[in-house]
Amino acid sequence: MPEYLAEGSRKADYEDTKAILQVPWMGVVTMSFSHYRHFYKALWGGLRPLFQSAELAERCVALRLKAEGLVAGLAPPSIIERLKATGYAPREIDAICDINTVFHIGNLPYVLMATYARLLLEGHELSTVTATMPFAGRHAPPSLAPFVLMEAHHADQPTRAIYDDVKAQLGLPLVNTDYRAFARWPSYFATAWQDLRSHLQTPGYEAIVRAMHEAVVQAALSLPNPGGLTSAILRDAARQEGSFDEVHRTVQLFQWLLPGLIINVAYFRAQL
């Protein structure tokens, strides 16, 4: 359910999730998970203490640096001169960088949440360590306002065509929030996407995404488990939704696509 339609307990879940993750948007992943009320209550209730910890914040930094290092292997070309030639002023390029920073940092807790969900649904258990250090302050950039998304019904035909290409090239059923935010600057997004597109579905790109996926899994398994979340708890909650398989498929989808999204955002960052 989109944020603007959420009410009552759903709205409260959205606001609490964003506050703990220190992000200005409710990710499509968590909106989809929260459709399954018993499941999301168990998942977020069990993970919430961890996501308030210094250990989680530190691991997100390490994963972000991992993504940057992997992307460097693709040698992204700078597009700054092309943007300037189009008419972009330095302040506009800085604004694009600011939006990129929001996603570059904010996607990490989302991918960890999806990874925990899949691991637990598939019978894996988390760490037996429960002690954590609380995190004080902000680990995320200041919230940006307005946080503008170029929805498909807002966009002109060329941007809608890029959205269709994004879905086709990446095998996605939807256009992620990140891409809709970048498309606020249509000519920038077209330039950035075309450069990235040349790497998609190549052996080198796919190896990088696999490496990111594996790094996230290892991070999830190594972090403490202060909420005491277990496979049995989450599997039981998923069964209460009436279709365990449906919940599992939803979780698999997002756990599969988010590492690639993290790599793509890091690539866009390296272009700037």
VEXGU-419160 format. One line per 2 residues: number of its first residue (from 1); their letters; for each residue x, y, z of C-alpha. Coordinates in nm, 2 decimals, decimal comma. Each point is the difference from the previous one (the first is absolute). Layout:
N
NUM = a = X Y Z ~ ...;
This chain:
272
1 = mp = 0,00 0,00 0,00 ~ 0,14 0,34 -0,10;
3 = ey = 0,10 0,23 0,29 ~ -0,26 0,26 -0,09;
5 = la = -0,28 -0,26 0,04 ~ 0,13 -0,15 0,33;
7 = eg = -0,22 0,06 0,31 ~ -0,02 -0,13 0,35;
9 = sr = 0,24 -0,28 0,10 ~ 0,14 -0,02 -0,35;
11 = ka = 0,09 0,37 0,00 ~ 0,15 -0,05 0,35;
13 = dy = 0,21 -0,29 -0,13 ~ 0,12 0,21 -0,29;
15 = ed = 0,11 0,30 0,21 ~ 0,17 -0,23 0,26;
17 = tk = 0,19 -0,18 -0,27 ~ 0,12 0,32 -0,16;
19 = ai = 0,10 0,15 0,33 ~ 0,21 -0,30 0,11;
21 = lq = 0,16 -0,04 -0,34 ~ 0,05 0,38 -0,03;
23 = vp = -0,14 0,02 -0,35 ~ -0,24 0,24 -0,16;
25 = wm = -0,19 -0,27 -0,19 ~ -0,18 -0,33 0,07;
27 = gv = 0,17 -0,24 -0,23 ~ -0,21 -0,21 -0,24;
29 = vt = 0,15 -0,30 0,17 ~ -0,14 0,09 0,34;
31 = ms = -0,33 0,12 -0,14 ~ -0,04 -0,34 -0,17;
33 = fs = 0,10 -0,18 0,32 ~ -0,24 0,20 0,21;
35 = hy = -0,29 -0,12 -0,22 ~ 0,04 -0,32 0,20;
37 = rh = -0,09 0,14 0,34 ~ 0,09 -0,30 0,23;
39 = fy = 0,32 -0,05 -0,20 ~ 0,12 0,36 0,02;
41 = ka = -0,08 0,03 0,37 ~ 0,22 -0,30 0,07;
43 = lw = 0,28 0,11 -0,24 ~ 0,02 0,36 0,10;
45 = gg = -0,07 -0,07 0,37 ~ 0,30 -0,25 0,00;
47 = lr = 0,23 0,22 -0,20 ~ -0,07 0,34 0,15;
49 = pl = 0,24 -0,03 0,29 ~ 0,28 -0,09 -0,24;
51 = fq = -0,07 0,29 -0,24 ~ 0,04 0,24 0,29;
53 = sa = 0,36 -0,13 0,07 ~ 0,34 0,12 -0,07;
55 = el = 0,09 -0,34 -0,14 ~ -0,26 0,03 -0,27;
57 = ae = 0,11 0,35 -0,09 ~ 0,36 -0,10 -0,02;
59 = rc = -0,08 -0,30 -0,22 ~ -0,20 0,22 -0,24;
61 = va = 0,30 0,22 -0,04 ~ 0,21 -0,30 -0,08;
63 = lr = -0,25 -0,12 -0,26 ~ -0,02 0,34 -0,16;
65 = lk = 0,38 0,00 -0,04 ~ -0,02 -0,35 -0,14;
67 = ae = -0,24 0,12 -0,26 ~ 0,22 0,29 -0,10;
69 = gl = 0,30 -0,23 -0,03 ~ -0,18 -0,24 -0,22;
71 = va = -0,13 0,27 -0,22 ~ 0,34 0,14 -0,05;
73 = gl = 0,08 -0,31 -0,20 ~ -0,25 0,11 -0,26;
75 = ap = 0,19 0,33 -0,04 ~ -0,31 0,23 -0,03;
77 = ps = 0,08 0,30 -0,22 ~ -0,07 0,34 0,14;
79 = ii = -0,31 0,17 -0,15 ~ 0,05 0,34 0,17;
81 = er = 0,13 0,17 -0,32 ~ -0,29 -0,14 -0,20;
83 = lk = -0,24 0,13 0,26 ~ 0,17 0,34 -0,01;
85 = at = -0,02 0,01 -0,38 ~ -0,37 -0,07 0,03;
87 = gy = -0,04 0,30 0,23 ~ 0,02 -0,14 0,35;
89 = ap = 0,14 0,24 0,25 ~ 0,22 -0,12 0,29;
91 = re = -0,28 0,05 0,25 ~ -0,22 -0,23 -0,21;
93 = id = 0,27 -0,27 -0,01 ~ 0,04 0,04 0,37;
95 = ai = -0,37 -0,06 0,05 ~ 0,03 -0,33 -0,20;
97 = cd = 0,29 -0,10 0,21 ~ -0,21 0,07 0,32;
99 = in = -0,28 -0,22 -0,13 ~ 0,25 -0,28 -0,08;
101 = tv = 0,14 0,02 0,35 ~ -0,35 -0,06 0,15;
103 = fh = -0,03 -0,32 -0,20 ~ 0,36 -0,10 0,02;
105 = ig = -0,02 0,00 0,38 ~ -0,37 -0,08 0,05;
107 = nl = -0,02 -0,32 -0,22 ~ 0,24 -0,19 0,23;
109 = py = -0,24 -0,05 0,29 ~ -0,28 -0,10 -0,25;
111 = vl = 0,21 -0,27 -0,16 ~ 0,10 -0,14 0,34;
113 = ma = -0,37 -0,01 0,10 ~ -0,09 -0,19 -0,32;
115 = ty = 0,30 -0,23 0,05 ~ -0,10 -0,08 0,36;
117 = ar = -0,35 -0,07 -0,11 ~ 0,11 -0,25 -0,27;
119 = ll = 0,26 -0,18 0,22 ~ -0,25 -0,05 0,28;
121 = le = -0,29 -0,11 -0,23 ~ 0,24 -0,26 -0,15;
123 = gh = 0,10 -0,14 0,34 ~ 0,32 0,17 0,08;
125 = el = 0,07 0,13 0,35 ~ 0,16 0,32 0,11;
127 = st = 0,28 0,07 0,25 ~ -0,05 -0,11 0,36;
129 = vt = 0,17 0,32 0,11 ~ -0,26 0,25 0,13;
131 = at = 0,21 0,28 0,15 ~ 0,03 0,32 -0,21;
133 = mp = 0,12 0,35 0,04 ~ -0,27 0,27 -0,06;
135 = fa = 0,07 0,24 -0,28 ~ -0,04 0,37 0,10;
137 = gr = -0,05 0,27 -0,26 ~ -0,04 -0,02 -0,38;
139 = ha = 0,17 -0,25 -0,23 ~ -0,20 0,13 -0,30;
141 = pp = 0,02 0,34 -0,19 ~ -0,26 0,27 0,09;
143 = sl = -0,34 -0,07 -0,14 ~ -0,05 0,18 -0,33;
145 = ap = -0,32 0,20 -0,06 ~ -0,17 -0,02 -0,23;
147 = fv = 0,07 -0,36 -0,08 ~ -0,14 0,00 -0,36;
149 = lm = -0,07 -0,32 -0,19 ~ -0,07 0,00 -0,38;
151 = ea = -0,29 -0,25 -0,01 ~ -0,08 -0,16 -0,34;
153 = hh = -0,32 0,20 -0,04 ~ 0,20 0,33 0,06;
155 = ad = 0,27 -0,09 -0,25 ~ 0,02 0,08 -0,37;
157 = qp = 0,03 -0,28 -0,26 ~ 0,38 -0,02 -0,01;
159 = tr = 0,02 -0,04 0,38 ~ -0,27 -0,26 0,00;
161 = ai = 0,20 -0,19 -0,27 ~ 0,30 0,01 0,23;
163 = yd = -0,22 -0,14 0,28 ~ -0,11 -0,28 -0,23;
165 = dv = 0,37 -0,07 -0,09 ~ 0,10 0,00 0,37;
167 = ka = -0,26 -0,27 0,07 ~ 0,09 -0,20 -0,31;
169 = ql = 0,38 0,01 0,05 ~ -0,01 -0,07 0,38;
171 = gl = -0,29 -0,24 0,00 ~ -0,20 0,22 0,23;
173 = pl = -0,38 0,00 0,04 ~ 0,02 0,37 0,11;
175 = vn = 0,22 0,31 -0,02 ~ 0,18 0,05 0,33;
177 = td = -0,03 0,32 0,20 ~ 0,36 0,08 -0,07;
179 = yr = -0,05 0,02 -0,38 ~ -0,32 0,20 0,04;
181 = af = 0,19 0,25 0,21 ~ 0,29 0,03 -0,24;
183 = ar = -0,25 0,05 -0,29 ~ -0,09 0,33 0,16;
185 = wp = 0,28 0,11 -0,23 ~ -0,10 -0,18 -0,32;
187 = sy = 0,31 0,08 -0,21 ~ 0,23 -0,09 0,28;
189 = fa = -0,17 -0,33 0,06 ~ 0,00 -0,09 -0,37;
191 = ta = 0,38 0,07 -0,02 ~ 0,08 -0,19 0,32;
193 = wq = -0,22 -0,30 -0,09 ~ 0,14 -0,04 -0,35;
195 = dl = 0,35 -0,02 0,14 ~ -0,10 -0,26 0,26;
197 = rs = -0,21 -0,19 -0,25 ~ 0,31 -0,10 -0,20;
199 = hl = 0,12 -0,21 0,29 ~ -0,33 -0,18 0,08;
201 = qt = -0,01 -0,37 -0,06 ~ 0,37 -0,02 -0,05;
203 = pg = 0,20 -0,26 0,19 ~ 0,20 0,27 0,18;
205 = ye = -0,32 0,18 0,12 ~ -0,17 -0,32 0,10;
207 = ai = 0,31 -0,10 0,20 ~ 0,00 0,33 0,19;
209 = vr = -0,37 -0,04 0,09 ~ 0,06 -0,35 0,12;
211 = am = 0,29 0,12 0,22 ~ -0,22 0,27 0,14;
213 = he = -0,28 -0,25 0,07 ~ 0,25 -0,23 0,18;
215 = av = 0,14 0,29 0,21 ~ -0,34 0,09 0,12;
217 = vq = -0,09 -0,36 0,10 ~ 0,33 -0,03 0,19;
219 = aa = -0,07 0,33 0,18 ~ -0,35 -0,11 0,10;
221 = ls = 0,12 -0,33 0,14 ~ 0,29 0,16 0,20;
223 = lp = -0,20 0,28 0,17 ~ -0,15 -0,04 0,35;
225 = np = -0,36 -0,09 0,05 ~ -0,12 0,22 0,29;
227 = gg = -0,37 -0,06 -0,10 ~ 0,03 -0,37 0,03;
229 = lt = -0,16 -0,05 -0,34 ~ 0,00 -0,37 -0,11;
231 = sa = -0,10 -0,19 -0,31 ~ -0,29 -0,16 0,18;
233 = il = -0,14 0,34 0,10 ~ 0,01 0,15 -0,35;
235 = rd = -0,12 -0,32 -0,17 ~ -0,30 -0,03 0,23;
237 = aa = -0,09 0,37 -0,06 ~ 0,02 -0,06 -0,38;
239 = rq = -0,23 -0,30 0,03 ~ -0,26 0,22 0,17;
241 = eg = -0,02 0,20 -0,32 ~ -0,18 -0,29 -0,17;
243 = sf = 0,27 -0,07 -0,26 ~ 0,36 -0,06 0,12;
245 = de = 0,11 -0,04 -0,36 ~ -0,14 0,34 -0,10;
247 = vh = 0,19 0,17 0,28 ~ 0,32 -0,20 -0,08;
249 = rt = -0,02 0,10 -0,37 ~ -0,04 0,37 0,09;
251 = vq = 0,30 -0,02 0,23 ~ 0,21 -0,18 -0,26;
253 = lf = -0,08 0,27 -0,26 ~ 0,13 0,28 0,21;
255 = qw = 0,29 -0,18 0,15 ~ 0,11 -0,08 -0,36;
257 = ll = -0,04 0,35 -0,15 ~ 0,14 0,22 0,28;
259 = pg = 0,37 -0,09 -0,03 ~ -0,02 0,09 -0,37;
261 = li = -0,17 0,33 0,08 ~ 0,28 0,08 0,25;
263 = in = 0,26 -0,06 -0,27 ~ -0,19 0,22 -0,25;
265 = va = -0,03 0,29 0,25 ~ 0,37 -0,03 0,07;
267 = yf = 0,07 0,01 -0,37 ~ -0,20 0,31 -0,04;
269 = ra = 0,19 0,15 0,29 ~ 0,33 -0,08 -0,16;
271 = ql = -0,11 0,18 -0,32 ~ -0,02 0,33 0,20;
